[in-house]
Structure formats: structure tokens, C-alpha cells
Amino acid sequence: MKTKNKDKEFDAVKMMREIRNKITSETKDMSYEEFKRYINTKLKKSGKKSVKR
């Protein structure tokens, strides 16, 4: 099914790609432990629970 609405105010796919690209560029050279700290820091700032692994 195709839609013809080209006047979207919010494009979720575009936003997700931008977020994913930002995270990828910020974490590309990190070790697993560094990546866990990065994620836990982001989660803590948002008020979410941290990763235990």
C-alpha cells in the first residue's frame, strides 16, 4: 500500500536513522565495556534502569 501524504510533520523513520547514525558514530571505536558505560550513562540521564550484563 502506498500513501500520497508528502506533508508529514513528523517522520519516525528519518528520526530513527538519525539517532542510530549518531550513536554509531559516537561508539564506533569503543570496547564492549566502554559501550556498556555509554549506554548506562544515557539510561541514567533518561531515568531508565541500567544494563547489568
Order of alpha helices (4+ residues) and beta strands (2+ residues): alpha-alpha
